[in-house]
Amino acid sequence: MSTRHAVISGASIAGLSAAFWLRRTGWEVTVLERAAAFRDGGQNVDVRGVARDVLRRMGLIEAVKAQNTTETGTVFVDGTGRVRAELPSDPEGATAELEILRGDLAQTLLDHLPDGVGISYGDTIADVAEDADAVTVTTESGRVLRADVLVVAEGVRSATRDRLFGDLVERRELGVAMVFGTIPRTDGDDDRWRWYTTTGGRQVHLRPDNHGTTRAILAYAPAEHLTDLDRTDALGRTRARFADAGWEAARVLDAFDTADDVYIDNLTQIRMPAWHRGRVCLAGDAAWCVTPMGGGGASLALTAGYVLAACLSTTDSDVEAAFAAYDEWMRPLVDDVQDLPRWIVPFAYPQSRFGLSLRRVLDKVLTSRPFAPFLAKVTRVAATDRPLPSLGTPPGTSRCSAGG
């Protein structure tokens, strides 16, 4: 039997996880990445639930621990920086045991890819054509790649997904804008995630990292579409919104003006009835973006790469059946994170002084000892009692089997 070939579009966590496991199960793998070089940086992500088992099977638990952000806990602060409430310490809490920057996790995966994975930077998909036996991918640079499967792991605004699955894509706007960036660390910064909420639906977040800087987020709701604007206009609108926000807002705004990694987003869930069609499937944010409000995106991306490879490793040529099994295994994890309660945005982003006062009272209640089990349940993502599918079972079955 000839070696099967997979083309993966996107070289972040979902794409690199898929590349790792497909190569581990004997596939030839070609990864395409639009960016001209590896994309470093990014904000905190974490590895939770079943994704810890995936990472363990990769042999990368210690490598990820070595890249820990140094964050030790999460606190809510007032306009003077005084701590109002503190989230209970929990390995699966807001500050997880395996807390790492997105770029550091992706770099760790990249550094440990099995030999033989080909990665092409500065190239992206221009056209996709299918026949009964293969999918043919033509890139912007003119390369023509014939493969057994195409895995699209491009991100929430994936152009390839929209081209191939546009009729299946539902975008659910949460009405929240977030501006992310890295700012200089000051003597006043510490080793905790400090979270400040004020009127007008505004939040300021400061989080330590392991690179001697601080990761900052400005978030607000309801929000205009900042992603429709260029950087200068988007930061100008954000500055106007946070002009009287207090605490560290002015410091963050000033630092964002010159930061080289500012990322601006309007939080949008991607919901689809199926993540596959023919010989093409989706993984990570391109398939199910859960947004930072849902959390667990990196854990779902890591898990998806493993589950996809496991399901494909149980079939000889029935690609669609393997994709369907992958979809069925992953969907409960995704649904659990995407189903946000309707009250979550108004609660997280109070508009009035009364709403802010109510939020502060509830913060104290929810972070108290009696509510610890409830809070643990809220922060629990990528959790399942099902064992991961087995890798490398004999070909010829149409579904990935349970096992470990």
C-alpha positions in Angstrom: 0.0 0.0 0.0 1.5 3.4 -1.0 2.1 6.0 1.6 -0.8 8.3 2.1 -0.2 12.1 1.8 -1.9 14.9 3.8 -1.7 18.6 3.1 -2.3 20.8 6.1 -3.0 24.5 5.8 -2.0 26.4 8.9 1.1 25.9 11.1 -0.2 26.8 14.5 -1.4 24.5 17.3 -4.1 22.6 15.4 -2.1 22.2 12.2 1.1 21.2 14.0 -0.7 18.7 16.2 -2.3 17.1 13.1 1.1 17.1 11.4 2.7 15.4 14.4 0.2 12.6 14.7 -0.4 12.0 11.0 3.4 11.6 10.4 3.6 9.4 13.5 1.0 7.1 11.9 3.0 6.9 8.7 1.6 9.6 6.5 3.6 11.9 4.3 2.8 15.4 5.5 3.1 18.8 3.9 2.2 21.9 5.9 1.5 25.3 4.2 1.6 28.5 6.2 0.6 31.9 5.0 3.0 33.8 7.2 6.5 34.3 5.9 8.0 32.7 9.0 7.0 31.0 12.2 4.6 33.2 14.1 5.9 33.7 17.6 4.2 35.6 20.4 0.6 35.6 21.4 -1.3 35.5 24.6 -1.7 32.8 27.3 -3.1 29.5 26.4 -3.3 26.3 28.5 -3.5 22.6 28.2 -6.5 21.1 30.0 -8.6 17.9 30.2 -8.0 15.2 27.6 -5.4 17.5 25.9 -3.0 16.7 28.8 -3.2 13.1 27.8 -2.5 14.0 24.2 0.5 16.1 25.3 1.7 13.2 27.5 1.5 10.8 24.5 3.6 13.3 22.6 6.2 13.2 25.3 6.0 16.9 25.8 4.6 17.5 29.3 8.0 18.5 30.7 8.8 20.6 27.6 5.6 22.6 28.2 6.2 22.9 31.9 9.6 24.4 31.1 7.9 27.2 29.2 5.4 28.0 31.9 4.4 31.7 31.9 5.3 32.0 35.6 1.6 33.0 36.4 0.6 31.7 39.9 -3.0 32.8 40.2 -5.9 35.1 39.2 -7.2 38.1 41.1 -9.8 40.7 40.5 -8.6 44.2 41.3 -10.2 47.7 41.7 -9.1 51.0 40.2 -6.2 51.3 42.7 -4.9 47.8 42.0 -6.2 46.5 45.4 -7.3 42.8 45.2 -11.0 42.5 45.7 -11.3 38.8 45.2 -9.1 35.8 44.3 -10.0 32.7 42.3 -9.3 29.5 44.2 -6.0 27.7 43.3 -6.8 24.8 41.0 -4.7 23.0 38.3 -7.7 23.3 36.0 -8.7 26.8 37.2 -8.3 30.2 35.4 -4.6 29.9 35.8 -4.0 26.3 34.8 -1.1 24.1 35.8 0.1 24.0 32.2 0.0 27.7 31.3 2.0 28.7 28.3 2.1 31.4 25.6 0.5 30.4 22.3 3.8 31.0 20.4 5.8 29.0 22.9 3.4 26.0 22.6 3.5 26.2 18.8 7.3 26.4 18.9 7.4 23.3 21.2 5.3 21.3 18.8 7.3 22.5 15.8 10.6 21.6 17.5 9.4 18.0 18.2 7.7 17.2 14.9 8.8 13.8 13.6 11.3 13.7 10.8 9.8 14.1 7.3 7.2 16.8 7.9 7.6 19.4 5.2 6.7 23.0 6.1 6.4 25.8 3.5 6.1 29.3 4.8 4.9 32.3 2.8 2.5 30.2 0.7 -1.2 29.6 0.9 -4.0 27.8 -1.0 -5.2 29.3 -4.2 -7.4 26.4 -5.5 -8.7 23.0 -4.4 -10.0 20.3 -6.7 -11.2 16.8 -5.9 -11.7 13.6 -7.8 -12.6 10.1 -6.7 -9.1 9.3 -5.6 -7.4 12.5 -4.3 -7.6 16.2 -3.6 -5.4 18.5 -5.6 -4.2 21.7 -3.9 -2.7 24.5 -6.0 -0.9 27.2 -4.0 -0.4 30.9 -4.6 3.2 30.2 -5.5 2.1 27.8 -8.2 2.9 24.5 -6.4 0.5 21.6 -7.2 0.1 19.1 -4.4 -1.9 15.9 -4.9 -3.0 14.4 -1.6 -5.3 11.9 0.0 -6.7 14.6 2.4 -6.6 18.3 3.0 -6.7 19.5 6.6 -7.7 23.2 6.9 -6.4 24.6 10.2 -6.1 28.3 9.3 -8.0 30.1 12.0 -11.3 31.8 12.7 -11.3 33.8 9.5 -10.1 31.0 7.2 -10.4 31.9 3.6 -10.1 28.3 2.5 -12.9 27.2 4.8 -15.1 29.9 3.5 -14.4 28.9 -0.1 -15.1 25.3 0.4 -17.7 25.3 3.2 -19.2 28.7 3.0 -22.8 27.4 3.0 -22.2 25.6 6.3 -20.5 28.4 8.2 -22.5 30.2 11.0 -20.7 33.1 12.6 -22.0 34.0 16.0 -20.8 37.4 17.1 -20.5 37.8 20.9 -20.5 41.6 20.8 -17.1 41.7 22.5 -13.9 43.4 21.2 -10.4 42.5 22.5 -7.1 44.1 21.8 -4.1 42.0 22.8 -0.4 42.9 23.0 2.9 42.7 24.8 4.0 45.6 26.9 7.1 46.4 29.1 7.1 44.9 32.6 7.2 47.4 35.5 8.2 47.0 39.1 4.5 47.0 40.0 3.7 43.9 37.9 3.6 40.6 39.8 3.1 36.9 39.1 -0.7 37.0 39.0 -3.3 37.5 36.3 -4.8 40.8 37.4 -8.3 41.4 36.1 -9.9 44.9 36.3 -13.5 45.6 35.3 -15.2 49.0 35.3 -18.3 50.7 34.0 -19.0 51.0 30.3 -18.4 47.3 29.7 -14.6 47.6 30.0 -11.9 45.3 31.2 -8.1 45.6 31.5 -6.0 42.4 32.0 -2.3 42.1 32.8 -0.6 38.8 32.9 3.1 37.9 33.5 5.1 35.9 31.0 8.4 34.1 31.0 10.1 36.5 28.6 10.5 39.5 31.0 7.4 41.3 29.6 3.7 41.6 30.4 0.8 40.4 28.3 -2.0 42.9 28.2 -5.7 42.8 27.0 -8.2 45.6 26.7 -11.7 44.2 26.2 -15.1 45.8 26.0 -18.7 45.3 25.1 -20.9 46.1 23.3 -18.3 46.7 20.6 -18.0 48.1 17.1 -16.3 46.0 14.4 -12.6 46.8 15.1 -11.5 44.2 12.6 -13.0 46.3 9.8 -10.6 49.1 10.7 -6.8 49.5 10.2 -4.6 49.4 13.3 -4.4 53.1 13.8 -8.2 53.6 13.6 -8.9 50.6 15.8 -6.4 51.7 18.5 -7.9 55.2 18.3 -11.4 53.9 18.9 -10.1 51.8 21.8 -8.3 54.8 23.3 -11.5 56.9 23.2 -13.4 54.0 24.8 -10.9 53.6 27.6 -10.0 57.3 28.1 -11.5 57.4 31.7 -11.3 53.7 32.5 -8.7 54.0 35.2 -6.2 51.6 36.7 -3.5 50.6 34.1 -5.6 51.5 31.0 -3.5 54.5 30.0 -0.3 52.6 30.4 -1.6 49.8 28.2 -2.9 52.1 25.5 0.5 54.0 25.3 2.4 50.8 25.0 0.1 49.4 22.3 0.9 52.4 20.1 4.4 51.1 19.6 4.0 47.3 20.3 4.9 45.1 17.3 2.5 42.3 18.2 -0.9 44.0 18.7 -3.8 41.8 17.7 -7.3 43.1 17.4 -10.4 40.8 17.4 -14.1 40.9 17.5 -15.0 37.7 19.3 -16.8 35.4 16.9 -17.8 31.8 17.4 -17.7 29.5 14.3 -20.5 26.9 14.3 -20.9 24.3 11.7 -23.1 21.2 11.3 -20.2 19.2 9.8 -16.4 19.8 9.8 -15.7 17.8 6.7 -16.7 17.4 3.0 -15.2 14.9 0.6 -11.5 14.7 1.3 -11.3 18.0 3.1 -11.7 18.5 6.9 -11.4 21.4 9.3 -9.6 21.6 12.7 -9.1 24.2 15.4 -10.6 27.7 15.1 -11.4 27.2 11.4 -13.9 24.6 12.5 -15.2 25.7 15.8 -13.6 28.9 17.2 -14.7 28.9 20.8 -13.2 32.4 21.6 -11.3 33.4 24.7 -14.6 33.7 26.6 -15.3 30.0 26.1 -11.7 29.0 26.7 -9.9 25.8 25.9 -9.1 26.6 22.2 -5.6 25.3 22.5 -6.6 22.2 24.2 -9.3 21.4 21.6 -6.7 22.1 18.8 -4.2 19.7 20.4 -6.8 17.0 20.8 -8.2 17.4 17.3 -4.8 16.6 15.7 -4.6 13.4 17.6 -8.2 12.3 17.1 -8.1 13.1 13.4 -4.9 10.9 12.9 -6.4 8.1 15.0 -9.6 8.0 13.0 -7.6 8.1 9.7 -5.3 5.4 11.0 -8.2 2.9 11.3 -9.2 3.1 7.6 -7.6 2.1 4.4 -9.4 4.4 1.9 -12.7 5.4 3.6 -11.7 9.0 4.3 -15.2 10.3 4.7 -16.0 7.7 7.3 -12.9 8.6 9.2 -13.8 12.3 9.1 -17.3 11.5 10.3 -15.8 9.6 13.3 -13.5 12.5 14.1 -16.4 14.9 14.0 -18.5 12.6 16.2 -15.7 12.3 18.8 -14.8 15.9 19.0 -18.2 17.5 18.9 -19.3 17.0 22.5 -16.1 18.7 23.7 -16.7 21.7 21.4 -20.4 22.0 22.2 -19.6 22.0 25.9 -17.4 25.1 25.5 -19.4 26.9 22.8 -22.7 26.8 24.7 -22.2 30.0 26.7 -25.1 31.2 28.9 -26.9 34.3 27.7 -26.0 36.2 30.9 -22.3 35.7 30.6 -21.5 38.9 28.5 -23.7 41.3 30.5 -22.3 39.8 33.7 -18.7 40.0 32.5 -19.1 43.5 31.0 -21.4 45.6 33.3 -22.4 49.0 31.9 -23.6 50.9 34.9 -22.4 51.6 38.4 -25.2 49.4 39.7 -24.2 46.6 37.4 -20.5 46.9 38.4 -21.5 46.8 42.1 -23.6 43.7 41.5 -20.7 42.1 39.6 -18.3 42.8 42.5 -20.7 41.2 45.0 -21.1 38.2 42.9 -17.3 37.9 42.3 -16.9 37.6 46.1 -19.6 35.0 46.4 -18.4 32.9 43.4 -14.8 32.9 44.6 -15.8 31.9 48.1 -15.1 28.3 49.4 -18.7 27.0 49.2 -18.8 27.9 45.5 -15.5 26.3 44.6 -17.1 23.2 43.0 -19.3 25.4 40.8 -16.3 27.5 39.7 -14.3 24.3 39.0 -17.1 23.1 36.8 -17.2 26.4 34.9 -13.5 26.4 34.1 -13.5 22.7 33.2 -13.0 22.4 29.4 -11.8 19.6 27.1 -12.9 17.1 29.8 -14.3 13.7 28.9 -14.7 10.3 30.5 -14.2 8.7 27.1 -10.7 7.3 26.4 -8.9 8.7 23.4 -9.2 6.7 20.2 -6.4 4.2 19.5 -3.7 5.0 17.0 -2.6 2.7 14.3 -5.3 0.0 14.5 -5.5 -2.2 11.4 -7.0 -0.5 8.3 -10.4 -1.5 7.0 -12.7 -0.3 9.8 -14.9 2.7 9.2 -14.8 4.2 12.7 -12.0 5.1 15.1 -12.2 2.8 18.1 -11.9 3.7 21.7 -8.7 2.8 23.5 -5.5 4.3 24.7 
